[in-house]
Amino acid sequence: MKKLLLTSAAVFAFAAPAFAADLPARTYTKAPAYTAPEAVYNWTGFYVGGHVGGAFGGSSLDGSDARFLGGVQGGFDYQFSTNWVIGAEAQYSWLTGGSNSGVLFPGSGTLVSSNSDQLGSVTGRLGYTWGPTLLYAKGGYAWRDNPNVSASIAGSPVAFTTDGNHRDGYTVGAGLEYMFAPQWSAKIEYQYYNFGNTAFTSGPADVVGSRFRDDEHTVKAGINYRFGWGGPVATRY
């Protein structure tokens, strides 16, 4: 029996290395690389905010120097088809007086000028978003306070009349908005306002029949607080 056991042990000792050589090599699984979570920005919801900037009169009646403006805005956005945003916005701005040099008629020495200190608009917005950035265009109805048109000769006011009040018009613009926090965004935009033309129907002879374009160019920087009706910024893994 002892001889049998010794013989079996010797056979196993010689056979073990050969058996081990026939076994497949051990494989190791590499851990997957870490992927940082991707933030998903949701623009859907209501917002309110404020803005400051400058206005530049396109009409020679308003002068060419910049005027300071400040105001408020509010609106609603809806994000659809992953990268597209549609919405509506109401905006109201107050303007300072500026220099308002006006137009001088050499024949009579009549100085004609105009000034508005309030602008408003109700517009639609369409934008394309990638991540926290939104590039948009806007357009719609524009309003201003009753323009203060004046005429004078050598500093003394003269009587005149114009056609209509030119308070209603249209506006178009474009801007870039950036969502820097889940409920906060900042923007910069250009907006053009057009209120048609003003024609003088009576007054000094060389003024009657004159027609002037009524428009404004504005550049604004603003900030919005978003109520996140569509949900806050999410994280996608």
Secondary structure, 3 states (H helix, E strand, C coil): CHHHHHHHHHHHHHHHHHHHHHCCCCCCCCCCCCCCCEEECCCCEEEEEEEEEEEEECCHHHCCCEEEEEEEEEEEEEEECCCEEEEEEEEEEEECCCCCCCEEECCCCEEEEEECCEEEEEEEEEEEEECCEEEEEEEEEEEECCCEEEEEECCEECCCEECCCCCEEEEEEEEEEEEEECCEEEEEEEEEEEEEEEEEEECCCCCCCCEEEEEEEEEEEEEEEECCCCCCCEEEC
